[in-house]
Amino acid sequence: MKRGEDMKWIYVLAALAAIPCAWATRLHGVALAGAYAGLFVAWTLGLTVAYILGIWILGLTVDLDKPVPEDHPVYRWIVVTIIGLLCRVGRLRITLRGLENLPEEPFLLVGNHRSNYDPIATVWALRGQGVDVAFITKPENMKIPLVPVIHLANYLVIDREDPRKAIVTIRAAAELLKNRVVNVGVYPEGTRSKTGQMLPFHDAVFKIAQRSGAPIVVAAISGTERIRENAPWRRTDVTIDLCARIGAEEAKASTTKDLGAKVRAVLEQALEGK
């Protein structure tokens, strides 16, 4: 599937399937239009339910303890399709800034965390630029129905309570970057802030860039914290500002503590007043 495609194929299939069914009834005029509309709605709902059920079943087969070291375009398309649907349901209008800070090589994307919609909005916005990102997430998220399928698209789970398991995830993320499989996204706060003020950083995540020799792109996101109160009745404006890039050499020469302090300062400046 081409990048940027979403669930439009479901409506196309529904329309094509409904045509012969409506014709077979030998109806005319308003009756034919009504029958066609009813069949279209029925097929659309049926295909959508089948699609969601298929993803749920696929998610049941996922082994979260086994990293996926290769790129699987079909699984990535499935994940992006779901993300696109969530952005439409949430009525997001995303503004992406700072594209000049996107490097040619794979990068570690680091940002602030205000909402569960942060990675969703970020993946959707960057996908429009032909850039794929797989985020590192917490184990609790994998208990949400349909979510486990994201692991097949190189998303990783990190256990912050177990340092030994966390380092395994960090190494796996570094390998994804080193092997140019996908860009990796992470939130150093570890969980979303409910006040808008950034929480303390877990600086160990910067080892991903150091181990892989990848640059760091800093992303300041604002507006996602208002989606919950707005959706689906009102649109929410979301801004993603790729406000800085830290080169691979600088990242490797710095300590994780220094990188955390620098990224935090950049984010605070970019988010001032937002």
Beta strands, then each sheet from edge to edge (+ up, - down):
strand 1: 92-97
strand 2: 108-111
strand 3: 133-137
strand 4: 156-157
strand 5: 183-186
strand 6: 216-222
strand 7: 236-246
sheet 1: 1+ 7+ 6- 2- 5- 3- 4-
end
